[in-house]
């Protein structure tokens, strides 16, 4: 890759490549979208507070592009509205139902034909004076009309049988929807919110053992600070020699703006293009801890109903675009959180570029330092290792910095058919 090509490609693409390499199972996920957090977010659900579960796991993403923000809508609430708006199928797509319907319609035609024959026979006898019946109904009870009456009764029974069989099929087709609607009322969990109110929502859990992982990572971080060599769960280097086999931009909307991978506050003061084009440019992001945590929903959540082509009663309160349109709450369903602990950023450039483009800006800058949506320690300046040819800047988090979200993986329901 040429230096210009490297500089034109977002550093988020290179980090995404590293994440997919670290967690290869993520490559196999279909119809998913990976979003980086738009701004620093702590991962603090280890206290088992349902309030945090509700505020994060049940929250719909606020944006549909490549960057995650917590939206105002909730998955469980929007799902309930969708389920209660689904248009119940009447069997129009069921072969057995269609066969019975065809038989029913054929029998109706036969019934009408036989009834017309009875009417014609009654009129003929009436004109000949051979019957005293005052109506077709009365005439069907006479010896002359009983054969017609018997045939009509047989057709009546056949139509009743076909109708009963079709009703059973419709009931069977409607069972999943009925079960889903009941699940919303039975598979629930409760918590006390910040205002001391008891909130009840359908069961939603962030899996894994974040609390146990953090305890393990804290011990590793202590060893690292003591100068003891430790391994890193995430270790990604980005430079012009990096090869891309994944395409993060393919997960984005066309209109999504690629954000810079440097502190937004000093973007206007740094010549980012020159830094990226520097012959010695290299950025390394590593983290002592990094893991994925699945979001699971109870039996109340029936994924088969969450589709962009689902038919609903649009004459009611909602339209399908309210759920799966550009601002639809169910457009993206979060299924996994990517968490990092004690991230470290190392930026290497030529000493000449450092002196001309970075050094003075760092002296005047007071923070916070934010890279890739992660917050680094703003209480002290970055560590600078200045050599004759190259200079390396190192950013670390504060000792008290909790685990942070790096990204969220969601199923893109607008692509599911």
C-alpha positions in Angstrom: 0.0 0.0 0.0 1.4 3.4 -0.9 1.7 6.1 1.7 -1.1 8.1 0.1 -3.4 5.2 0.0 -2.7 4.5 3.7 -3.3 8.1 4.6 -6.6 8.1 2.8 -7.9 5.1 4.6 -9.4 5.6 8.1 -7.4 4.2 11.0 -10.6 2.7 12.1 -10.3 0.3 9.2 -6.9 -0.9 10.4 -8.1 -1.3 14.0 -11.1 -3.3 12.7 -8.7 -5.6 10.9 -6.8 -6.2 14.1 -10.0 -6.8 16.1 -11.2 -9.4 13.5 -7.8 -11.1 13.7 -7.9 -11.2 17.5 -11.5 -12.5 17.5 -11.8 -14.5 14.2 -15.3 -15.8 15.2 -16.6 -12.3 14.6 -15.8 -12.7 10.9 -18.4 -15.4 10.6 -21.3 -13.3 11.9 -23.8 -12.5 9.1 -26.0 -9.5 8.7 -24.1 -7.7 11.4 -22.7 -4.2 11.8 -19.7 -3.2 14.0 -19.9 0.2 15.5 -17.1 1.9 17.4 -18.2 3.9 20.5 -18.5 7.6 19.5 -17.2 8.8 22.8 -15.8 7.2 26.0 -18.2 4.8 27.7 -17.5 2.8 30.9 -18.4 -0.8 31.1 -19.9 -1.0 34.6 -22.5 -3.7 34.7 -20.5 -5.8 37.1 -22.5 -4.5 40.1 -25.5 -6.5 38.7 -27.5 -3.3 38.5 -30.5 -3.9 36.2 -30.6 -0.2 35.8 -27.4 -0.4 33.8 -28.6 -3.5 31.9 -31.8 -1.6 30.9 -29.8 1.6 30.0 -27.3 -0.3 27.9 -28.3 -3.8 26.9 -31.9 -2.8 26.1 -31.1 0.5 24.5 -31.3 0.9 20.7 -28.3 2.4 19.0 -28.7 6.1 18.5 -27.0 6.0 15.1 -27.2 3.6 12.2 -23.7 4.2 10.9 -20.3 3.2 12.1 -20.3 4.8 15.5 -22.4 3.8 18.5 -24.3 6.1 20.8 -27.0 5.1 23.3 -30.4 6.0 21.7 -33.5 7.1 23.5 -35.5 4.1 22.3 -35.6 0.7 23.9 -35.5 -2.7 22.1 -38.1 -4.4 24.4 -40.6 -1.5 24.1 -40.3 -1.3 20.3 -40.5 -5.1 20.0 -43.7 -5.2 22.0 -45.2 -2.5 19.8 -44.2 -4.6 16.7 -45.5 -7.9 18.0 -48.9 -6.3 18.9 -49.0 -4.8 15.4 -48.2 -7.9 13.3 -50.8 -8.7 10.8 -52.0 -12.3 11.5 -51.6 -14.6 8.5 -54.8 -16.1 7.3 -53.0 -19.0 5.7 -52.6 -17.5 2.3 -49.0 -18.8 2.1 -49.8 -22.3 3.5 -50.2 -25.0 0.8 -52.6 -27.1 2.9 -54.7 -24.0 3.6 -54.8 -23.1 -0.1 -55.9 -26.6 -1.1 -58.8 -26.5 1.4 -59.7 -23.0 0.2 -59.8 -24.2 -3.4 -62.0 -27.1 -2.4 -64.2 -24.8 -0.4 -64.6 -22.4 -3.4 -65.4 -25.3 -5.7 -68.0 -26.6 -3.4 -69.6 -23.2 -3.2 -69.9 -23.1 -7.0 -71.4 -26.6 -7.0 -73.8 -25.6 -4.3 -74.9 -22.5 -6.2 -75.3 -24.5 -9.4 -77.5 -27.1 -7.6 -79.5 -24.4 -5.9 -80.1 -22.7 -9.3 -81.3 -26.1 -10.7 -83.7 -26.4 -7.8 -85.0 -22.9 -8.5 -85.5 -23.7 -12.2 -87.3 -27.0 -11.3 -89.6 -25.2 -8.8 -90.5 -22.5 -11.4 -91.3 -25.1 -14.0 -93.6 -27.1 -11.6 -95.2 -23.9 -10.4 -96.0 -22.9 -14.0 -97.5 -26.3 -14.6 -99.6 -26.2 -11.5 -98.1 -29.4 -10.2 -97.0 -27.9 -6.8 -98.7 -25.8 -4.1 -95.4 -24.8 -2.4 -95.2 -21.1 -1.9 -91.4 -20.8 -2.1 -88.3 -22.7 -3.1 -87.6 -23.4 0.5 -91.0 -25.0 1.0 -90.7 -26.9 -2.3 -87.4 -28.4 -1.3 -89.3 -30.2 1.5 -91.7 -31.9 -0.9 -91.0 -35.3 -2.5 -90.2 -33.5 -5.8 -87.6 -31.3 -4.1 -86.0 -33.7 -1.7 -83.3 -34.9 -4.1 -82.1 -31.3 -4.5 -82.4 -30.7 -0.7 -80.2 -33.8 -0.1 -77.5 -32.6 -2.5 -77.5 -29.1 -1.1 -77.2 -30.5 2.5 -74.1 -32.6 1.4 -72.5 -29.5 -0.1 -73.3 -27.6 3.1 -71.5 -30.2 5.2 -68.5 -30.3 2.9 -68.2 -26.5 3.3 -68.4 -26.7 7.1 -65.7 -29.4 7.1 -63.4 -27.3 4.9 -64.0 -24.2 7.1 -63.2 -26.1 10.3 -60.0 -27.5 8.8 -58.9 -24.0 7.6 -59.6 -22.6 11.1 -57.3 -25.2 12.7 -54.5 -24.2 10.2 -55.0 -20.5 11.0 -54.9 -21.3 14.7 -51.7 -23.2 14.2 -50.1 -20.5 12.1 -51.1 -17.9 14.8 -49.6 -19.9 17.7 -46.1 -18.4 17.4 -47.5 -14.9 17.4 -49.8 -15.7 20.3 -46.9 -17.3 22.2 -44.6 -14.2 21.6 -47.3 -11.9 22.8 -47.8 -13.9 26.0 -44.0 -14.1 26.5 -43.8 -10.4 26.9 -46.0 -10.6 29.9 -44.4 -13.7 31.6 -40.6 -13.6 30.9 -39.7 -10.4 32.8 -37.3 -9.0 35.3 -37.6 -6.1 37.7 -35.2 -3.5 39.1 -35.3 -0.2 41.0 -34.3 2.8 39.0 -32.6 6.0 40.1 -35.9 7.4 41.3 -36.7 4.4 43.5 -39.4 3.2 41.1 -39.7 -0.5 40.3 -39.3 -1.0 36.6 -40.4 -4.3 34.9 -39.1 -5.2 31.5 -38.7 -8.4 29.4 -35.6 -10.3 30.5 -32.3 -9.0 29.0 -28.9 -10.0 30.1 -25.3 -9.2 29.2 -23.5 -12.5 29.4 -19.9 -13.5 30.2 -18.1 -12.7 33.4 -16.9 -9.1 33.2 -16.4 -8.9 36.9 -14.1 -11.9 37.0 -12.3 -10.7 33.9 -11.7 -7.3 35.5 -10.2 -8.8 38.7 -7.8 -10.9 36.5 -6.9 -7.8 34.4 -6.3 -5.7 37.5 -3.7 -8.2 38.6 -2.0 -8.1 35.2 -2.1 -4.3 35.2 -0.3 -4.3 38.6 2.4 -6.6 37.2 2.7 -4.4 34.1 3.2 -1.2 36.2 5.8 -3.1 38.3 7.8 -3.8 35.2 6.8 -7.4 34.9 6.2 -8.6 31.3 2.6 -9.4 30.6 0.6 -10.5 27.5 -1.9 -8.3 25.9 -5.4 -9.4 24.8 -5.4 -6.9 22.0 -2.3 -5.7 20.2 -2.9 -3.9 16.8 -0.2 -2.1 14.8 -1.3 0.3 12.1 1.1 1.6 9.4 1.6 1.6 5.7 2.7 -2.1 5.8 -0.6 -3.2 7.3 -2.6 -5.4 4.9 -6.4 -5.1 4.9 -8.4 -8.3 4.4 -11.6 -6.9 6.0 -13.7 -3.9 5.1 -15.1 -2.0 8.0 -16.6 0.6 5.6 -18.8 -2.2 4.2 -20.7 -2.2 7.4 -21.6 1.5 7.2 -24.3 3.5 5.6 -23.2 5.4 2.5 -23.8 8.7 4.2 -21.7 7.7 7.3 -18.8 10.2 7.9 -15.5 8.5 8.8 -14.3 10.1 12.0 -10.7 10.8 12.7 -8.7 8.5 15.0 -7.1 11.4 17.0 -8.3 13.8 19.7 -11.1 15.8 18.1 -10.3 18.8 20.3 -6.9 19.4 18.5 -7.9 18.2 15.1 -7.8 21.7 13.7 -4.3 22.4 15.1 -2.5 19.2 13.9 -1.5 18.5 10.3 -2.9 15.0 10.4 -2.2 14.3 6.8 1.5 15.0 7.2 1.6 12.8 10.3 0.0 9.9 8.5 2.3 10.4 5.5 5.4 10.4 7.7 7.8 7.7 6.7 8.1 6.3 10.2 4.4 6.7 11.1 3.1 3.8 13.1 0.3 3.6 15.7 -0.1 0.7 18.1 -3.2 0.1 20.3 -2.9 -2.7 22.8 -4.9 -3.5 25.9 -4.2 -5.7 28.9 -7.8 -6.8 28.8 -10.1 -7.3 25.9 -13.1 -9.6 25.5 -16.6 -9.9 24.0 -19.8 -10.1 26.0 -23.0 -11.4 24.4 -26.4 -9.7 25.0 -29.1 -12.4 25.4 -32.8 -11.8 25.5 -35.3 -14.2 27.1 -37.9 -16.4 25.4 -40.0 -13.3 25.0 -37.8 -12.3 22.0 -38.9 -14.2 18.9 -36.3 -13.2 16.3 -38.5 -14.6 13.4 -40.8 -11.6 13.8 -38.0 -9.0 13.8 -37.6 -8.5 10.0 -37.8 -5.5 7.7 -40.4 -7.2 5.5 -42.7 -8.1 8.4 -46.4 -7.3 7.6 -48.2 -5.2 10.2 -51.5 -3.4 10.5 -50.3 -0.1 9.1 -53.7 1.4 9.6 -53.0 1.4 13.3 -50.6 3.4 15.4 -47.4 2.3 13.8 -45.9 1.8 10.3 -43.2 -0.7 9.4 -40.8 2.3 8.9 -41.2 3.2 12.6 -39.3 -0.1 13.4 -37.0 -0.6 10.4 -36.8 2.7 8.6 -33.8 5.1 8.8 -34.7 6.1 12.3 -36.4 2.8 13.3 -35.7 1.5 16.8 -35.4 -2.1 15.6 -33.1 -1.4 12.7 -30.1 -2.5 14.7 -30.4 -5.1 17.5 -27.2 -5.1 19.7 -26.0 -8.6 20.3 -22.4 -8.2 21.6 -20.3 -5.7 23.5 -16.5 -5.4 23.0 -14.7 -4.3 26.2 -11.1 -3.2 26.8 -9.2 -2.7 30.0 -6.1 -0.6 30.4 -5.5 0.3 26.7 -2.2 1.8 25.7 -1.6 3.9 22.6 1.9 4.2 21.1 2.4 6.7 18.3 5.7 6.7 16.4 6.8 9.4 13.9 10.0 10.9 12.7 11.6 13.2 15.2 11.4 16.0 12.7 7.7 15.6 12.3 7.2 15.3 16.0 9.1 18.6 16.6 7.3 20.5 13.8 3.7 19.1 14.2 3.2 17.6 17.6 5.5 18.8 20.4 4.2 22.4 20.8 0.6 21.4 20.5 1.0 18.8 23.3 2.5 21.5 25.6 -0.6 23.7 25.1 -3.2 20.9 25.2 -4.9 20.1 28.5 -6.9 17.0 27.4 -8.8 14.8 27.6 -7.0 12.5 25.2 -9.4 10.4 23.2 -8.4 7.8 20.7 -10.8 5.4 19.0 -13.5 6.5 21.5 -11.3 5.5 24.5 -10.3 7.9 27.2 -6.7 8.2 28.3 -5.1 9.9 31.3 -5.4 13.6 30.9 -3.7 14.4 34.2 -0.3 14.1 32.8 1.4 14.6 29.4 2.1 11.5 27.2 5.4 9.8 27.7 7.8 10.9 25.0 10.8 8.8 23.9 12.7 11.1 21.6 15.6 9.7 19.6 17.6 11.1 16.8 15.5 9.6 14.0 12.2 8.7 15.5 10.0 9.7 18.5 7.4 7.6 20.2 4.6 9.0 22.3 2.8 6.7 24.8 -0.7 7.3 26.2 -2.0 5.2 29.1 -5.2 5.3 31.2 -5.5 6.6 34.7 -5.0 3.9 37.4 -8.7 4.4 38.4 -10.0 4.1 34.8 -12.7 1.4 34.7 -13.1 -1.0 31.7 -14.3 0.8 28.6 -16.5 -0.1 25.7 -14.6 -0.1 22.4 -17.4 -1.3 20.1 -20.9 -2.8 19.8 -21.9 -5.5 17.3 -25.6 -5.5 16.2 -27.7 -7.5 13.8 -28.8 -5.3 10.9 -32.4 -6.2 10.6 -32.9 -4.3 7.4 -30.9 -6.9 5.6 -32.7 -9.9 7.0 -35.5 -11.5 4.9 
